Amino acid sequence: MPINIGSLTLKSRVYVPPMAGVTDLVFRSIVRRIDPECMLATEMVSSKALMHRPEKTRIMDLNLNEKPTGIQIFGHEPDVMAYAAKMAEAHGADFVDINMGCPVPKITKGKDGCALMREPDLAREIVETVKASINIPLTVKFRLGWDDDSRNAVEFGQMLEKAGACAVTVHGRTRQQLYSGKADWDFIAQVKKGLSIPVFGNGDVFEPEDAIALLEKAGVDGVAVARGTLGNPWLIPRITKYIETGILDGPPRDIERLISAYLHCVGLIRYKGSKIGTNESRRHLTHYTKGIVGSAPYRARLTQIENAHDAAVILAELAEMVEGTDGKKEFLLAVEQENFENGKDPGKRDSNCEGSIHAPIDFSAVSPFAKP
């Protein structure tokens, strides 16, 4: 069933919300290869930084084929937030999302993120000002409240709706909880009952069964899946298929995970340069390999890689351990295909870039495979 968020119609009930240091252009391109219709959002970007540091606009980079995708902004100055929202619209965002849920102290020590739940009048002014400045839908993400003694999510959500929000995402924890404890889906249900705009429930969705349980228990319109997608973007289409057909697909093959891990690594290096791209890829590589039996020693080595070649070598060894010689050949063919399609030098624009990554295999001996 389609979800209407203002003028935006969604075909999917799955939303991958902003995750700092995760939902960049490369991550979203990985997701889009696997699921063409889920709703996505960029990492959150400081509205104030956009006014004074033009390089921050790179967080807003969007691909033409990744729609529907929104840009999330944070801050607490209404006019500055409106300025940032206009920039987001100019960059091609399908919607603007305002972060009123980030619990991290460096964000909340002012009036940003979840701190705005303690300043409902200011939050309302921000939404009203931003809404009046753009022509695309406006959404807001928030939590249950600041702590257990101030769970004001229902009233806060109702205020946001009146101020002009087209949809909201509710994380089922308070700011005090951070990411500990269990998400309270029952309280999310109270928020949904109190609002007429679409509500996405967020928190503790790591399997398709979790998504169904959240939809049924909270009665929300859609599910926002964040940490569950780390190293596991296949969770998204598995949830969609389970919602639409009741059919539960199994997890991806280990080789698919290893191929996607490599593509993610070289994608980051090409996009962000060798040093930054390699550093950021290390944690993604560990996420992709978690759960693979016997992968712990390889995962430890992946945290020490210096370039994409190191990643290819280690992942090829892991592929061989998982599925033997055929698995290694399949993985190395993916490496060669990546080099052929996108150039031989990941991180070429960086002065510390590595050379091409060669896979010494007999192509005629390897059957074609579907890239993840």
LODRENDO-955331 format. One record per residue (C-alpha): x, y, z. Coordinates in nm, 4 decimals. Layout:
N
+----------+----------+----------+
!        u !        v !        w !
+----------+----------+----------+
!        X !        Y !        Z !
...
+----------+----------+----------+
***
This chain:
372
+----------+----------+----------+
!        u !        v !        w !
+----------+----------+----------+
!   0.0000 !   0.0000 !   0.0000 !
!   0.1535 !   0.3351 !  -0.1032 !
!   0.2421 !   0.5923 !   0.1623 !
!   0.1786 !   0.9570 !   0.0810 !
!   0.4131 !   1.2087 !   0.2412 !
!   0.2861 !   1.5401 !   0.1178 !
!   0.3373 !   1.5355 !  -0.2588 !
!   0.5675 !   1.2327 !  -0.2374 !
!   0.4223 !   0.8855 !  -0.2938 !
!   0.6246 !   0.5924 !  -0.1626 !
!   0.5938 !   0.2414 !  -0.2991 !
!   0.7890 !   0.0894 !  -0.0120 !
!   0.7101 !   0.0807 !   0.3589 !
!   1.0789 !   0.0603 !   0.4471 !
!   1.2853 !   0.3687 !   0.5278 !
!   1.6609 !   0.3772 !   0.5858 !
!   1.6974 !   0.6892 !   0.8019 !
!   2.0115 !   0.8993 !   0.8488 !
!   2.3090 !   0.7423 !   1.0226 !
!   2.6116 !   0.9620 !   1.0857 !
!   2.9180 !   0.8233 !   0.9103 !
!   2.7097 !   0.5585 !   0.7320 !
!   2.4371 !   0.6791 !   0.4938 !
!   2.6689 !   0.8570 !   0.2540 !
!   2.6483 !   0.8413 !  -0.1254 !
!   2.8400 !   0.5125 !  -0.1405 !
!   2.6256 !   0.3329 !   0.1174 !
!   2.3095 !   0.4515 !  -0.0520 !
!   2.4348 !   0.3308 !  -0.3921 !
!   2.4927 !  -0.0139 !  -0.2402 !
!   2.1374 !  -0.0105 !  -0.1035 !
!   1.9934 !   0.1067 !  -0.4353 !
!   2.1523 !  -0.1821 !  -0.6250 !
!   1.9651 !  -0.4170 !  -0.3954 !
!   1.6409 !  -0.2277 !  -0.3355 !
!   1.5238 !   0.0354 !  -0.5867 !
!   1.2226 !   0.1695 !  -0.3979 !
!   1.2884 !   0.2104 !  -0.0248 !
!   1.3086 !   0.5632 !   0.1136 !
!   1.6596 !   0.6833 !   0.1955 !
!   1.8155 !   0.9831 !   0.3659 !
!   2.1612 !   1.1366 !   0.3808 !
!   2.3728 !   1.1735 !   0.6901 !
!   2.2623 !   1.4657 !   0.9018 !
!   2.4285 !   1.7955 !   0.8155 !
!   2.4649 !   2.0992 !   1.0361 !
!   2.2556 !   2.3916 !   0.9161 !
!   2.5050 !   2.6371 !   1.0621 !
!   2.7989 !   2.4639 !   0.8939 !
!   2.6276 !   2.4966 !   0.5570 !
!   2.6369 !   2.8728 !   0.5933 !
!   3.0045 !   2.8947 !   0.6859 !
!   3.1712 !   2.5832 !   0.5421 !
!   3.0746 !   2.5198 !   0.1788 !
!   3.2579 !   2.1858 !   0.1753 !
!   2.9873 !   2.0479 !   0.4038 !
!   2.7489 !   2.0491 !   0.1086 !
!   2.9173 !   1.7297 !  -0.0085 !
!   2.7046 !   1.5415 !   0.2438 !
!   2.4141 !   1.6518 !   0.0253 !
!   2.5512 !   1.4788 !  -0.2860 !
!   2.2747 !   1.2763 !  -0.4507 !
!   2.2676 !   1.0347 !  -0.7423 !
!   1.9949 !   1.0725 !  -1.0014 !
!   1.8951 !   0.7080 !  -0.9635 !
!   1.8601 !   0.6986 !  -0.5846 !
!   1.5179 !   0.8579 !  -0.5479 !
!   1.3288 !   0.8796 !  -0.3207 !
!   1.5980 !   1.0298 !  -0.0989 !
!   1.5832 !   1.3099 !   0.1546 !
!   1.8441 !   1.5313 !   0.3149 !
!   1.8495 !   1.5608 !   0.6927 !
!   1.9501 !   1.8846 !   0.8627 !
!   2.0001 !   1.9729 !   1.2279 !
!   2.0251 !   2.2924 !   1.4260 !
!   1.8068 !   2.5176 !   1.6394 !
!   1.7961 !   2.8559 !   1.4641 !
!   1.4793 !   2.8754 !   1.2522 !
!   1.6149 !   3.1089 !   0.9831 !
!   1.9395 !   2.9153 !   0.9532 !
!   1.7462 !   2.5886 !   0.9301 !
!   1.5298 !   2.7394 !   0.6554 !
!   1.8443 !   2.8401 !   0.4648 !
!   1.9760 !   2.4835 !   0.4903 !
!   1.6416 !   2.3403 !   0.3809 !
!   1.6433 !   2.5587 !   0.0696 !
!   1.9928 !   2.4290 !  -0.0104 !
!   1.8717 !   2.0733 !   0.0319 !
!   1.5850 !   2.1344 !  -0.2074 !
!   1.8237 !   2.2940 !  -0.4585 !
!   2.0449 !   1.9833 !  -0.4362 !
!   1.7561 !   1.7656 !  -0.5510 !
!   1.6223 !   1.6240 !  -0.2262 !
!   1.2780 !   1.4638 !  -0.2441 !
!   1.2110 !   1.5737 !   0.1127 !
!   1.3829 !   1.7535 !   0.3984 !
!   1.4107 !   1.5770 !   0.7327 !
!   1.4797 !   1.7632 !   1.0573 !
!   1.6750 !   1.5807 !   1.3252 !
!   1.5128 !   1.6200 !   1.6645 !
!   1.6234 !   1.2813 !   1.7929 !
!   2.0037 !   1.2606 !   1.7958 !
!   2.1061 !   1.1751 !   2.1548 !
!   2.4819 !   1.2357 !   2.1217 !
!   2.6045 !   1.4884 !   2.3822 !
!   2.8014 !   1.6996 !   2.1338 !
!   2.4726 !   1.7567 !   1.9478 !
!   2.2389 !   1.7977 !   2.2447 !
!   2.4634 !   2.0194 !   2.4580 !
!   2.3155 !   2.3172 !   2.2764 !
!   1.9565 !   2.2974 !   2.1580 !
!   2.0127 !   2.0612 !   1.8654 !
!   1.8909 !   1.7074 !   1.8085 !
!   1.6858 !   1.5558 !   2.0897 !
!   1.7380 !   1.8681 !   2.3015 !
!   1.4586 !   2.0243 !   2.0951 !
!   1.2136 !   1.7875 !   2.2629 !
!   1.2726 !   2.0008 !   2.5730 !
!   1.2019 !   2.3147 !   2.3698 !
!   0.8683 !   2.2405 !   2.1982 !
!   0.7932 !   2.6064 !   2.1217 !
!   1.1278 !   2.6440 !   1.9464 !
!   1.0758 !   2.3128 !   1.7661 !
!   0.7394 !   2.4351 !   1.6401 !
!   0.8910 !   2.7615 !   1.5175 !
!   1.1630 !   2.5708 !   1.3313 !
!   0.9116 !   2.3463 !   1.1548 !
!   0.6852 !   2.6349 !   1.0623 !
!   0.9751 !   2.8418 !   0.9273 !
!   1.1308 !   2.5554 !   0.7313 !
!   0.7943 !   2.4425 !   0.5940 !
!   0.7258 !   2.7916 !   0.4587 !
!   1.0654 !   2.8054 !   0.2864 !
!   1.0471 !   2.4902 !   0.0712 !
!   0.8163 !   2.3275 !  -0.1825 !
!   0.9033 !   1.9659 !  -0.0998 !
!   0.7705 !   1.7592 !   0.1928 !
!   0.9087 !   1.8136 !   0.5426 !
!   0.9565 !   1.5272 !   0.7885 !
!   1.0935 !   1.5085 !   1.1421 !
!   1.2674 !   1.2365 !   1.3390 !
!   1.2454 !   1.2336 !   1.7191 !
!   1.2487 !   1.0054 !   2.0217 !
!   1.0061 !   0.9156 !   2.2993 !
!   1.1329 !   1.2049 !   2.5082 !
!   1.4391 !   1.3258 !   2.6942 !
!   1.4079 !   1.0664 !   2.9716 !
!   1.1479 !   0.8392 !   3.1292 !
!   1.0116 !   1.1279 !   3.3350 !
!   0.9450 !   1.3390 !   3.0261 !
!   0.8056 !   1.1107 !   2.7597 !
!   0.6308 !   1.3749 !   2.5515 !
!   0.6450 !   1.2062 !   2.2107 !
!   0.2665 !   1.2049 !   2.1604 !
!   0.2194 !   1.5740 !   2.2315 !
!   0.5402 !   1.6579 !   2.0479 !
!   0.4272 !   1.4680 !   1.7394 !
!   0.0878 !   1.6354 !   1.7424 !
!   0.2578 !   1.9752 !   1.7634 !
!   0.4823 !   1.8890 !   1.4687 !
!   0.1837 !   1.7825 !   1.2598 !
!   0.0040 !   2.1100 !   1.3285 !
!   0.3219 !   2.3023 !   1.2461 !
!   0.3401 !   2.1434 !   0.9008 !
!   0.5334 !   1.8161 !   0.9217 !
!   0.4207 !   1.5715 !   0.6514 !
!   0.5463 !   1.2592 !   0.8306 !
!   0.7499 !   1.1637 !   1.1371 !
!   0.9879 !   0.8893 !   1.2402 !
!   0.9802 !   0.7866 !   1.6058 !
!   1.2706 !   0.6039 !   1.7677 !
!   1.1393 !   0.3930 !   2.0538 !
!   1.3925 !   0.5077 !   2.3125 !
!   1.4492 !   0.8198 !   2.5176 !
!   1.7555 !   1.0377 !   2.4861 !
!   1.8749 !   0.9087 !   2.8230 !
!   1.8736 !   0.5515 !   2.6925 !
!   2.0873 !   0.6368 !   2.3886 !
!   2.0830 !   0.2957 !   2.2128 !
!   2.0650 !   0.0757 !   2.5206 !
!   1.7723 !  -0.1234 !   2.6489 !
!   1.4759 !  -0.2258 !   2.4383 !
!   1.2798 !  -0.0003 !   2.2045 !
!   0.9296 !   0.0662 !   2.3370 !
!   0.7010 !  -0.0160 !   2.0450 !
!   0.3911 !   0.0288 !   2.2643 !
!   0.4739 !   0.3947 !   2.3120 !
!   0.5341 !   0.4339 !   1.9394 !
!   0.1794 !   0.2994 !   1.8982 !
!   0.0508 !   0.5822 !   2.1177 !
!   0.2212 !   0.8345 !   1.8905 !
!   0.0659 !   0.6740 !   1.5835 !
!  -0.2813 !   0.6834 !   1.7396 !
!  -0.2438 !   1.0530 !   1.8106 !
!  -0.1407 !   1.1577 !   1.4594 !
!  -0.3025 !   1.1527 !   1.1170 !
!   0.0198 !   1.1919 !   0.9140 !
!   0.2356 !   0.8867 !   0.8301 !
!   0.4462 !   0.7533 !   1.1158 !
!   0.7557 !   0.5360 !   1.0750 !
!   0.8537 !   0.3229 !   1.3741 !
!   1.2227 !   0.2859 !   1.4510 !
!   1.4186 !   0.0663 !   1.6890 !
!   1.5295 !  -0.2976 !   1.7187 !
!   1.4473 !  -0.4116 !   1.3650 !
!   1.7191 !  -0.6579 !   1.2698 !
!   1.5166 !  -0.9267 !   1.0909 !
!   1.2088 !  -0.9222 !   0.8638 !
!   1.0085 !  -1.0788 !   1.1469 !
!   1.0966 !  -0.7769 !   1.3644 !
!   0.9571 !  -0.5413 !   1.1015 !
!   0.6273 !  -0.7292 !   1.0816 !
!   0.6025 !  -0.7337 !   1.4600 !
!   0.6615 !  -0.3584 !   1.4794 !
!   0.4044 !  -0.2854 !   1.2088 !
!   0.1464 !  -0.4997 !   1.3834 !
!   0.2168 !  -0.3893 !   1.7396 !
!   0.2540 !  -0.0169 !   1.6776 !
!   0.0182 !   0.0127 !   1.3800 !
!   0.2697 !   0.2396 !   1.2076 !
!   0.2686 !   0.3131 !   0.8356 !
!   0.6258 !   0.2023 !   0.7804 !
!   0.9444 !   0.0838 !   0.9474 !
!   1.2708 !   0.2754 !   0.9711 !
!   1.5624 !   0.0323 !   0.9655 !
!   1.8978 !   0.1744 !   1.0663 !
!   2.1589 !  -0.0359 !   1.2475 !
!   2.0077 !  -0.3537 !   1.1062 !
!   2.1292 !  -0.2568 !   0.7589 !
!   2.4974 !  -0.2288 !   0.8580 !
!   2.6727 !  -0.4900 !   0.6491 !
!   2.3281 !  -0.6237 !   0.5636 !
!   2.1462 !  -0.4096 !   0.3030 !
!   1.9618 !  -0.7252 !   0.1917 !
!   1.7468 !  -0.6855 !   0.5010 !
!   1.5547 !  -0.4106 !   0.3196 !
!   1.4147 !  -0.6135 !   0.0252 !
!   1.3640 !  -0.9121 !   0.2543 !
!   1.1388 !  -0.6975 !   0.4736 !
!   0.9503 !  -0.5605 !   0.1726 !
!   0.8888 !  -0.9062 !   0.0289 !
!   0.7761 !  -1.0408 !   0.3650 !
!   0.5322 !  -0.7501 !   0.4082 !
!   0.3901 !  -0.7789 !   0.0581 !
!   0.3798 !  -1.1557 !   0.0081 !
!   0.4355 !  -1.3236 !   0.3421 !
!   0.7331 !  -1.5005 !   0.1878 !
!   1.0481 !  -1.4922 !   0.3991 !
!   1.3613 !  -1.5050 !   0.1866 !
!   1.6776 !  -1.6346 !   0.3455 !
!   1.9838 !  -1.4192 !   0.4074 !
!   2.2331 !  -1.3621 !   0.1246 !
!   2.5112 !  -1.6071 !   0.0484 !
!   2.8361 !  -1.5341 !   0.2257 !
!   3.0017 !  -1.4720 !  -0.1111 !
!   2.7438 !  -1.2031 !  -0.1891 !
!   2.8301 !  -1.0347 !   0.1385 !
!   3.2019 !  -1.0451 !   0.0627 !
!   3.1536 !  -0.9042 !  -0.2877 !
!   2.9386 !  -0.6218 !  -0.1530 !
!   3.1976 !  -0.5542 !   0.1172 !
!   3.4641 !  -0.5084 !  -0.1488 !
!   3.2425 !  -0.2874 !  -0.3651 !
!   3.1673 !  -0.0743 !  -0.0608 !
!   3.5374 !  -0.0434 !   0.0182 !
!   3.6476 !   0.0653 !  -0.3293 !
!   3.3443 !   0.2902 !  -0.3600 !
!   3.4482 !   0.4808 !  -0.0487 !
!   3.8064 !   0.5079 !  -0.1707 !
!   3.6998 !   0.6434 !  -0.5087 !
!   3.4568 !   0.8886 !  -0.3536 !
!   3.6562 !   1.0092 !  -0.0529 !
!   4.0163 !   0.9395 !  -0.1500 !
!   4.2519 !   0.6657 !  -0.0401 !
!   4.3203 !   0.7699 !   0.3192 !
!   3.9704 !   0.8641 !   0.4318 !
!   3.8004 !   0.6011 !   0.2179 !
!   4.0207 !   0.3213 !   0.3524 !
!   3.9764 !   0.4317 !   0.7120 !
!   3.5988 !   0.4501 !   0.6798 !
!   3.5746 !   0.1190 !   0.4952 !
!   3.7295 !  -0.0783 !   0.7807 !
!   3.4216 !  -0.0758 !   0.9989 !
!   3.1933 !  -0.1541 !   0.7050 !
!   3.4112 !  -0.4536 !   0.6181 !
!   3.3782 !  -0.5852 !   0.9711 !
!   2.9995 !  -0.5467 !   0.9599 !
!   2.9744 !  -0.7415 !   0.6325 !
!   3.1804 !  -1.0292 !   0.7702 !
!   3.0115 !  -1.0621 !   1.1100 !
!   2.8200 !  -1.3853 !   1.1363 !
!   3.0329 !  -1.5714 !   0.8836 !
!   3.1579 !  -1.8805 !   1.0627 !
!   3.5335 !  -1.8674 !   1.1149 !
!   3.5669 !  -1.5061 !   1.0021 !
!   3.7025 !  -1.3568 !   1.3260 !
!   4.0747 !  -1.3729 !   1.2310 !
!   4.0025 !  -1.2240 !   0.8889 !
!   3.7913 !  -0.9513 !   1.0448 !
!   4.0776 !  -0.8544 !   1.2729 !
!   4.3010 !  -0.8173 !   0.9666 !
!   4.0385 !  -0.6114 !   0.7842 !
!   4.0589 !  -0.3498 !   1.0596 !
!   4.4231 !  -0.2954 !   0.9614 !
!   4.3974 !  -0.2610 !   0.5828 !
!   4.5907 !   0.0181 !   0.4128 !
!   4.4233 !   0.0071 !   0.0718 !
!   4.1696 !  -0.1766 !  -0.1429 !
!   4.4266 !  -0.4348 !  -0.2481 !
!   4.4652 !  -0.5444 !   0.1149 !
!   4.0878 !  -0.5801 !   0.1406 !
!   4.0708 !  -0.7831 !  -0.1806 !
!   4.3418 !  -1.0232 !  -0.0642 !
!   4.1830 !  -1.0851 !   0.2771 !
!   3.8287 !  -1.1152 !   0.1423 !
!   3.9499 !  -1.3580 !  -0.1283 !
!   4.1047 !  -1.5772 !   0.1402 !
!   3.7801 !  -1.5642 !   0.3373 !
!   3.5820 !  -1.6486 !   0.0231 !
!   3.7989 !  -1.9558 !  -0.0263 !
!   3.7470 !  -2.0615 !   0.3341 !
!   3.3710 !  -2.0203 !   0.2958 !
!   3.3107 !  -2.1811 !  -0.0444 !
!   3.6409 !  -2.3261 !  -0.1558 !
!   3.8152 !  -2.2544 !  -0.4841 !
!   3.4907 !  -2.1769 !  -0.6642 !
!   3.4028 !  -1.9176 !  -0.4027 !
!   3.7403 !  -1.7508 !  -0.4391 !
!   3.7064 !  -1.7457 !  -0.8185 !
!   3.3617 !  -1.5911 !  -0.7954 !
!   3.4879 !  -1.3212 !  -0.5621 !
!   3.7931 !  -1.2405 !  -0.7736 !
!   3.5831 !  -1.2206 !  -1.0869 !
!   3.3777 !  -0.9532 !  -0.9104 !
!   3.7019 !  -0.7670 !  -0.8373 !
!   3.7996 !  -0.7784 !  -1.2036 !
!   3.4537 !  -0.6679 !  -1.3144 !
!   3.4676 !  -0.3744 !  -1.0754 !
!   3.8079 !  -0.2721 !  -1.2084 !
!   3.6888 !  -0.3023 !  -1.5670 !
!   3.3690 !  -0.1042 !  -1.5116 !
!   3.5013 !   0.1727 !  -1.2897 !
!   3.8742 !   0.1978 !  -1.3580 !
!   4.1743 !   0.0172 !  -1.2202 !
!   4.2798 !   0.2702 !  -0.9596 !
!   4.0449 !   0.3141 !  -0.6658 !
!   4.1386 !   0.6435 !  -0.5028 !
!   4.3151 !   0.7636 !  -0.8160 !
!   4.2669 !   1.1295 !  -0.7300 !
!   4.4517 !   1.0816 !  -0.3999 !
!   4.8294 !   1.1057 !  -0.3860 !
!   4.8440 !   0.7888 !  -0.1776 !
!   4.6344 !   0.5804 !  -0.4133 !
!   4.7147 !   0.2162 !  -0.4689 !
!   4.7691 !   0.0502 !  -0.8001 !
!   4.5279 !  -0.1732 !  -0.9830 !
!   4.3988 !  -0.4865 !  -0.8151 !
!   4.4607 !  -0.7923 !  -1.0287 !
!   4.2757 !  -1.1177 !  -0.9855 !
!   4.4789 !  -1.4055 !  -1.1385 !
!   4.1972 !  -1.6297 !  -1.2558 !
!   4.0740 !  -1.8003 !  -1.5682 !
!   3.7546 !  -1.6123 !  -1.6609 !
!   3.6309 !  -1.8944 !  -1.8830 !
!   3.6234 !  -2.1233 !  -1.5832 !
!   3.3937 !  -1.9032 !  -1.3790 !
!   3.0176 !  -1.8971 !  -1.4286 !
!   2.8430 !  -1.5591 !  -1.4493 !
!   2.6891 !  -1.4341 !  -1.1278 !
!   2.4503 !  -1.1614 !  -1.0253 !
!   2.6253 !  -0.8705 !  -0.8607 !
!   2.4644 !  -0.7667 !  -0.5317 !
+----------+----------+----------+
***
